[in-house]
C-alpha cells in the first residue's frame, strides 16, 4: 500500500519530481563541486576551438536493399550448386560492380563461369538468373556528401 503522505508519482509528475530534484541538487545553496581547468602552457598560442561539422552521407537505400537481397540470393544459390551449408560455400567473390562494368552479357557470363570453375553441377540457369537480376542495377559508387554533385 503506498504511503498516503507521499505524492503520487505518475509519469508526468515523476518527470517534474525529477526536475525539481535536479534543481535542488544544483541550487546555489549546495556546496560547489571541485572543477578542473586546463591552461595553455606559456609561450604557446591558444587555438580557437573549431566547430566540428557533421558529415552526412547520401545513400540510395532502395539500391542498397536490392544489393543485399541479391547477395542473399547468390549465397542460397551457391549453397544449392555446391550442396553445402553457407559456411562451407567456396570463397567466391561475385562482384556485381565488376559485372556491371563489363560491356556485354556474354562477357559477364564468361566471368561468372570462370568463378564457378570448381562447380560440377549445371550452372547455366544460375548464371542466366543472376544476369537478369543484375540487369538494371546501378553501380554503387563511393558514398557522396549531401549536396555534392555527381558528374
C-alpha positions in Angstrom: 0.0 0.0 0.0 1.5 3.4 -1.0 2.2 5.9 1.8 -0.6 8.5 1.6 1.7 11.2 2.8 4.0 10.9 -0.3 2.8 12.4 -3.6 1.5 10.1 -6.2 4.1 9.7 -9.0 2.6 9.3 -12.4 5.0 9.5 -15.4 4.1 13.2 -15.8 4.7 14.3 -12.3 7.6 11.9 -11.9 9.4 14.0 -14.5 8.5 17.1 -12.6 9.7 15.5 -9.4 13.0 14.6 -11.0 13.4 18.0 -12.5 12.7 19.5 -9.0 15.3 17.2 -7.5 17.8 18.2 -10.1 17.1 21.8 -9.4 17.6 21.2 -5.7 20.9 19.4 -6.3 22.3 22.2 -8.4 20.8 25.1 -6.5 23.2 27.8 -5.1 22.7 26.7 -1.5 24.7 23.4 -2.2 28.4 23.3 -1.9 30.2 23.7 -5.3 31.9 20.6 -6.7 35.6 20.9 -7.5 36.3 21.6 -11.1 39.4 21.1 -13.2 40.5 23.9 -15.5 43.1 23.4 -18.3 45.5 26.1 -19.2 47.6 26.5 -22.2 51.4 26.2 -21.5 53.2 29.5 -21.5 54.6 30.5 -24.9 52.0 28.7 -27.0 49.1 30.3 -28.6 45.7 29.1 -27.6 43.9 27.6 -30.5 40.3 28.7 -31.1 38.2 25.6 -30.9 36.6 24.9 -34.3 33.1 23.8 -34.6 33.0 20.2 -35.7 30.7 19.7 -38.7 28.6 16.6 -39.2 29.2 14.5 -42.3 26.0 13.4 -43.9 26.3 10.7 -46.5 23.6 10.1 -49.0 22.8 6.5 -49.7 20.3 5.1 -52.1 18.5 2.8 -49.7 16.5 1.2 -52.4 19.6 0.2 -54.3 21.3 -1.0 -51.1 18.3 -3.2 -50.3 18.4 -4.6 -53.8 22.1 -5.4 -53.4 21.5 -7.1 -50.1 18.7 -9.2 -51.5 20.8 -10.1 -54.4 23.7 -11.2 -52.2 21.4 -13.3 -50.0 20.0 -14.9 -53.2 23.5 -15.6 -54.5 24.5 -17.3 -51.3 21.4 -19.5 -51.3 22.0 -20.4 -55.0 25.7 -21.3 -54.3 24.6 -23.5 -51.4 22.4 -25.4 -53.8 25.1 -25.6 -56.5 27.7 -26.8 -54.1 25.4 -28.9 -52.0 26.7 -27.4 -48.7 25.9 -25.1 -45.9 26.6 -21.3 -46.0 29.8 -21.5 -44.1 31.1 -24.3 -46.4 30.5 -22.4 -49.7 33.8 -21.9 -51.5 35.0 -18.3 -51.2 33.8 -16.8 -54.5 33.6 -13.1 -55.0 30.9 -12.4 -57.4 31.4 -8.6 -57.7 28.2 -7.0 -59.0 30.0 -3.8 -59.8 32.6 -5.7 -61.8 29.8 -7.4 -63.7 28.2 -4.1 -64.4 31.5 -2.7 -65.7 31.6 -5.5 -68.4 30.2 -4.3 -71.7 28.0 -7.4 -72.6 26.1 -10.3 -71.1 28.5 -12.6 -73.0 31.5 -11.2 -71.1 29.5 -11.3 -67.8 28.6 -15.0 -68.4 32.3 -15.8 -69.1 33.4 -14.0 -65.9 30.8 -15.9 -63.7 31.7 -19.2 -65.4 35.4 -18.6 -64.5 34.4 -18.0 -60.9 32.3 -21.2 -60.8 35.1 -23.4 -62.4 35.0 -25.8 -59.4 31.2 -26.2 -59.6 30.4 -29.5 -61.2 26.6 -29.0 -61.3 25.0 -27.3 -64.2 25.1 -23.6 -63.5 23.6 -22.1 -66.7 20.3 -21.4 -65.0 22.0 -19.7 -62.1 24.1 -17.5 -64.4 21.1 -16.6 -66.5 19.0 -15.7 -63.4 22.0 -13.7 -62.0 22.5 -11.7 -65.1 18.7 -11.0 -65.2 18.8 -9.7 -61.6 22.0 -7.6 -62.2 20.5 -6.0 -65.3 19.1 -2.6 -64.4 21.1 -2.3 -61.2 23.2 0.7 -60.6 26.9 0.5 -59.8 27.5 1.5 -56.2 29.9 4.4 -56.1 31.7 5.8 -53.1 29.0 7.5 -50.9 28.7 11.2 -51.6 28.4 14.0 -49.1 25.0 15.6 -49.1 24.8 18.3 -51.7 27.7 17.1 -53.7 27.0 16.9 -57.4 27.7 13.8 -59.5 29.4 14.1 -62.8 
